[in-house]
Amino acid sequence: MLALQALTPDALGRAFGLELAEARKVVAAIHRGEPVASARGVRRVALDAVRAGGYVPTLEVRTQRRSALDPFVKLALATHDGQVIETVRIPLERTGRFSTCVSSQAGCALACAFCATGRLGLARNLETWEIVEQVRLVRATLDRGQRVHGVVFQGMGEPLSNIERVLEAIRVMSDPCALAIDARAITVCTSGLPAGIRRLAREAPKVRLGLSICSARPEVRRRLMPIAVANPLDEVIDAAEEHATTTGLAPMWAVTPLSGVNDGDEDAQALAALVRRFEARTGVRPRVSVVPYNAIDDAERDPFTRGDVRVFLASLVAHGLRAHLRYSGGSDVDAACGQLAGRA
């Protein structure tokens, strides 16, 4: 049985022998939450084939927690095998529009020191339908007139370690008959897997790339992000440059200042130099966001203290780089950047 919400019209047509026009009508019905049989203008034999070979599974909503600080909402979702993944509904500036922060894996193998998900280890990759279903479930929480405008792959897991299913999910999300989200409003965030970055550029050229820089000093980055041992920063930046020249899109770089670790003037100077080098080589200037650190443990056990983001931003300006201070909401319900840990 095939999970129908994971199929584009092309894929559904190939799987069940439907004409493309028929497949579009069936996919539209599925994503409107209607029975397959309700699709009009589709041959009965085709509808019977879809019903016999397909179904629309879902994830169990274990909890839905609304932040008291801001309009962020976190959903804890259980899979059929008992894994708990988390998804965040993010309000956008325009009233009634939201972005969905989706998970691509149950857990994560990369063990970034400042991320709660990295403490879990990897349970498994999520299936395409499990990624798509997160957006559908967030959409179900919205009121009439509201809509999911964008998606960011910045939840649990490393998206480029599950790139096959992530690309399939993007195709469904951006298909006008399915979730109809503009591909330009989808961002895939990575810790830095060069092969995956290059494949993303080739197969999803309208989708934006987000890159966790952490530190532009390679020795510091290796301490905080073990993946940087196998994938050095220079190799990651080379792949990001290729992405920028292929797509014409400015990458989004994120840095989280940690007190006494990567928040000094030397760190700011190295980051500014890296941005200048990138721009000189590609003609594209990265959009740099400074993200405040969010605690991943109780105060007495948390491994880090938040760096002073205002001082770090000022240091960047002194070295010729203006960066954006990113608001990371929902910290009171552990929905902020770095805090997702599969809590039901």
LINMO-V191290 format. One record per residue. N is the residue number from 1. NEAR is the number of other ideal C-beta (glycine too) atoms within 12 Angstrom. D_LAST is the distance of its C-alpha to the last C-alpha in Angstrom with 2 decimals. Layout:
n = [N | N]
near = [NEAR | NEAR]
d_last = [D_LAST | D_LAST]
//
This chain:
n = [1 | 2 | 3 | 4 | 5 | 6 | 7 | 8 | 9 | 10 | 11 | 12 | 13 | 14 | 15 | 16 | 17 | 18 | 19 | 20 | 21 | 22 | 23 | 24 | 25 | 26 | 27 | 28 | 29 | 30 | 31 | 32 | 33 | 34 | 35 | 36 | 37 | 38 | 39 | 40 | 41 | 42 | 43 | 44 | 45 | 46 | 47 | 48 | 49 | 50 | 51 | 52 | 53 | 54 | 55 | 56 | 57 | 58 | 59 | 60 | 61 | 62 | 63 | 64 | 65 | 66 | 67 | 68 | 69 | 70 | 71 | 72 | 73 | 74 | 75 | 76 | 77 | 78 | 79 | 80 | 81 | 82 | 83 | 84 | 85 | 86 | 87 | 88 | 89 | 90 | 91 | 92 | 93 | 94 | 95 | 96 | 97 | 98 | 99 | 100 | 101 | 102 | 103 | 104 | 105 | 106 | 107 | 108 | 109 | 110 | 111 | 112 | 113 | 114 | 115 | 116 | 117 | 118 | 119 | 120 | 121 | 122 | 123 | 124 | 125 | 126 | 127 | 128 | 129 | 130 | 131 | 132 | 133 | 134 | 135 | 136 | 137 | 138 | 139 | 140 | 141 | 142 | 143 | 144 | 145 | 146 | 147 | 148 | 149 | 150 | 151 | 152 | 153 | 154 | 155 | 156 | 157 | 158 | 159 | 160 | 161 | 162 | 163 | 164 | 165 | 166 | 167 | 168 | 169 | 170 | 171 | 172 | 173 | 174 | 175 | 176 | 177 | 178 | 179 | 180 | 181 | 182 | 183 | 184 | 185 | 186 | 187 | 188 | 189 | 190 | 191 | 192 | 193 | 194 | 195 | 196 | 197 | 198 | 199 | 200 | 201 | 202 | 203 | 204 | 205 | 206 | 207 | 208 | 209 | 210 | 211 | 212 | 213 | 214 | 215 | 216 | 217 | 218 | 219 | 220 | 221 | 222 | 223 | 224 | 225 | 226 | 227 | 228 | 229 | 230 | 231 | 232 | 233 | 234 | 235 | 236 | 237 | 238 | 239 | 240 | 241 | 242 | 243 | 244 | 245 | 246 | 247 | 248 | 249 | 250 | 251 | 252 | 253 | 254 | 255 | 256 | 257 | 258 | 259 | 260 | 261 | 262 | 263 | 264 | 265 | 266 | 267 | 268 | 269 | 270 | 271 | 272 | 273 | 274 | 275 | 276 | 277 | 278 | 279 | 280 | 281 | 282 | 283 | 284 | 285 | 286 | 287 | 288 | 289 | 290 | 291 | 292 | 293 | 294 | 295 | 296 | 297 | 298 | 299 | 300 | 301 | 302 | 303 | 304 | 305 | 306 | 307 | 308 | 309 | 310 | 311 | 312 | 313 | 314 | 315 | 316 | 317 | 318 | 319 | 320 | 321 | 322 | 323 | 324 | 325 | 326 | 327 | 328 | 329 | 330 | 331 | 332 | 333 | 334 | 335 | 336 | 337 | 338 | 339 | 340 | 341 | 342 | 343 | 344]
near = [15 | 25 | 31 | 43 | 43 | 40 | 37 | 34 | 33 | 22 | 29 | 43 | 25 | 15 | 25 | 32 | 21 | 34 | 20 | 21 | 21 | 29 | 37 | 29 | 30 | 45 | 41 | 30 | 30 | 41 | 36 | 22 | 17 | 17 | 18 | 37 | 17 | 18 | 32 | 18 | 18 | 32 | 20 | 16 | 15 | 29 | 30 | 19 | 24 | 37 | 25 | 17 | 20 | 30 | 19 | 28 | 23 | 22 | 37 | 22 | 26 | 22 | 21 | 24 | 28 | 21 | 25 | 14 | 19 | 21 | 27 | 37 | 34 | 44 | 42 | 33 | 40 | 25 | 33 | 20 | 15 | 16 | 30 | 31 | 46 | 50 | 51 | 47 | 42 | 37 | 31 | 23 | 13 | 13 | 13 | 16 | 23 | 34 | 37 | 46 | 45 | 49 | 52 | 46 | 38 | 36 | 34 | 40 | 27 | 35 | 24 | 38 | 33 | 43 | 43 | 33 | 38 | 32 | 26 | 29 | 19 | 25 | 22 | 26 | 31 | 44 | 31 | 34 | 34 | 42 | 49 | 45 | 40 | 47 | 48 | 39 | 38 | 42 | 33 | 26 | 27 | 22 | 11 | 7 | 9 | 20 | 27 | 37 | 30 | 35 | 48 | 42 | 45 | 45 | 50 | 53 | 47 | 40 | 46 | 43 | 30 | 36 | 33 | 23 | 30 | 43 | 32 | 32 | 45 | 43 | 33 | 41 | 48 | 28 | 31 | 18 | 31 | 38 | 40 | 25 | 36 | 23 | 29 | 21 | 28 | 42 | 39 | 49 | 43 | 47 | 42 | 45 | 34 | 30 | 22 | 36 | 40 | 28 | 27 | 41 | 31 | 18 | 24 | 35 | 25 | 24 | 42 | 39 | 47 | 39 | 46 | 44 | 45 | 46 | 38 | 37 | 28 | 26 | 20 | 28 | 38 | 23 | 23 | 37 | 40 | 22 | 33 | 34 | 19 | 18 | 32 | 19 | 36 | 20 | 22 | 39 | 35 | 23 | 33 | 46 | 32 | 29 | 42 | 33 | 22 | 25 | 28 | 17 | 31 | 28 | 43 | 33 | 42 | 39 | 49 | 43 | 41 | 38 | 22 | 16 | 29 | 39 | 35 | 25 | 20 | 20 | 37 | 37 | 23 | 30 | 44 | 32 | 21 | 37 | 35 | 21 | 22 | 36 | 26 | 14 | 20 | 26 | 13 | 26 | 25 | 39 | 28 | 38 | 36 | 41 | 39 | 33 | 39 | 34 | 28 | 32 | 21 | 8 | 11 | 8 | 10 | 21 | 26 | 30 | 22 | 32 | 28 | 21 | 29 | 17 | 21 | 39 | 29 | 20 | 30 | 36 | 22 | 17 | 26 | 18 | 34 | 22 | 33 | 20 | 24 | 29 | 24 | 34 | 32 | 32 | 29 | 20 | 29 | 31 | 40 | 37 | 40 | 42 | 40 | 44 | 33 | 35 | 24 | 21]
d_last = [28.43 | 27.56 | 24.55 | 26.65 | 24.49 | 24.88 | 28.67 | 31.15 | 34.29 | 36.24 | 33.84 | 33.60 | 37.38 | 37.97 | 35.62 | 37.13 | 40.59 | 40.19 | 42.35 | 40.56 | 41.22 | 39.72 | 36.63 | 36.07 | 36.22 | 33.76 | 31.21 | 31.68 | 31.10 | 27.86 | 26.45 | 27.78 | 25.69 | 28.95 | 30.07 | 31.92 | 35.01 | 35.17 | 36.24 | 39.90 | 42.68 | 41.21 | 43.24 | 42.16 | 42.40 | 40.00 | 37.43 | 37.83 | 37.23 | 33.97 | 32.73 | 33.85 | 32.25 | 29.16 | 26.00 | 23.16 | 19.81 | 16.52 | 12.79 | 10.59 | 8.99 | 5.86 | 6.14 | 9.22 | 10.14 | 13.85 | 15.53 | 18.39 | 20.36 | 20.75 | 19.91 | 16.92 | 13.85 | 10.51 | 8.71 | 5.48 | 7.54 | 8.08 | 11.62 | 14.35 | 14.26 | 10.68 | 9.78 | 6.66 | 8.48 | 8.66 | 11.65 | 13.57 | 16.32 | 19.21 | 22.25 | 25.61 | 28.90 | 30.32 | 29.11 | 27.16 | 26.21 | 22.84 | 21.67 | 18.52 | 17.04 | 16.01 | 14.74 | 17.39 | 16.03 | 13.09 | 13.75 | 17.26 | 20.52 | 22.30 | 21.15 | 22.20 | 22.56 | 21.19 | 17.90 | 14.55 | 13.89 | 17.30 | 16.40 | 14.23 | 17.17 | 17.36 | 15.92 | 17.67 | 18.87 | 17.43 | 20.00 | 21.82 | 20.52 | 16.83 | 17.84 | 19.97 | 17.50 | 15.20 | 18.32 | 19.14 | 15.90 | 16.39 | 19.98 | 19.15 | 17.85 | 21.28 | 24.32 | 27.67 | 29.43 | 26.41 | 25.48 | 23.58 | 26.33 | 24.90 | 22.34 | 21.58 | 20.34 | 18.83 | 15.13 | 13.94 | 17.01 | 20.77 | 21.96 | 25.45 | 24.41 | 23.38 | 26.21 | 27.47 | 24.41 | 23.90 | 27.53 | 27.22 | 24.29 | 26.43 | 29.33 | 27.43 | 25.96 | 29.47 | 31.42 | 33.07 | 32.59 | 28.85 | 26.60 | 29.73 | 28.26 | 31.06 | 30.69 | 31.94 | 28.77 | 26.58 | 26.03 | 25.02 | 24.17 | 25.03 | 25.55 | 28.94 | 29.80 | 33.40 | 33.78 | 30.71 | 31.96 | 35.30 | 33.95 | 31.88 | 35.18 | 37.05 | 34.73 | 32.93 | 35.53 | 34.36 | 30.83 | 30.49 | 29.71 | 27.59 | 28.29 | 26.76 | 30.01 | 28.66 | 32.26 | 35.53 | 36.91 | 36.27 | 36.34 | 33.63 | 31.47 | 31.81 | 30.58 | 27.41 | 26.75 | 27.83 | 28.16 | 31.15 | 33.13 | 33.27 | 33.31 | 35.44 | 35.21 | 38.65 | 37.66 | 34.51 | 36.69 | 39.29 | 36.79 | 35.57 | 39.25 | 39.79 | 36.88 | 38.45 | 41.93 | 40.84 | 38.75 | 40.33 | 36.92 | 36.22 | 33.21 | 30.66 | 30.49 | 27.87 | 28.57 | 26.46 | 28.95 | 28.13 | 30.59 | 33.41 | 31.97 | 32.47 | 33.51 | 37.23 | 40.24 | 40.65 | 37.20 | 38.09 | 41.44 | 40.04 | 37.56 | 40.38 | 42.62 | 40.07 | 39.71 | 43.51 | 43.92 | 41.42 | 43.18 | 46.60 | 45.72 | 43.97 | 45.18 | 41.57 | 40.01 | 36.32 | 34.23 | 32.91 | 29.89 | 29.25 | 25.57 | 24.88 | 22.80 | 19.38 | 18.42 | 16.00 | 16.39 | 17.92 | 21.38 | 23.34 | 21.52 | 20.96 | 23.39 | 24.78 | 26.16 | 26.26 | 29.65 | 31.83 | 31.24 | 34.34 | 36.56 | 35.25 | 35.87 | 39.33 | 40.00 | 39.17 | 41.58 | 44.21 | 43.97 | 44.31 | 40.74 | 39.05 | 35.27 | 32.65 | 30.17 | 26.86 | 24.62 | 21.01 | 19.09 | 15.87 | 15.95 | 15.06 | 11.48 | 11.47 | 12.47 | 15.93 | 17.68 | 16.68 | 13.42 | 10.87 | 9.25 | 6.35 | 3.80 | 0.00]
//
